[in-house]
Amino acid sequence: MKSKRREPNLFRLLDANLNRLKEGIRVIEDLNRYLYDNEPIASKLKSLRHLAKVDNYLEMLHHRDIQNDVLKRSVETELKRKDPESVLLANYKRAQEASRVLEEGFKLIDAKKSETFKTIRYELYALEQENLLQAEDR
């Protein structure tokens, strides 16, 4: 049984994590594009970012509630990064975690879309390994 309270909060959860996923992927994509000139990884990330879309975006947007986000302030560890690789790592983790939340959240409303986010998550795991090991070799 669905409660009227849960659905708006579910859309809020999905909206926040869709933004987190796409932002994380975009940071990684741009580092590979502009800093590392790594066209193959940047292209794969661009494709993943475009795959991370939903049909009910406007419905999710309607339930966005930034003012009442109880954890919107940054924590100390988010304010500093020591090098580009630490930025890559942080954003891979951000995107992977967000894709997992989307995968689980969409199981409640759209199993096919849930599988899309699972695919994105596993592709991010593979790209993280490839990308960070290449960065280590620089």
Summary of the structure (lengths in Angstrom):
residues: 138
radius of gyration: 16.0
end to end distance: 54.0
largest distance: 54.0
contacts: 382
relative contact order: 0.17
helix: 76%
strand: 0%
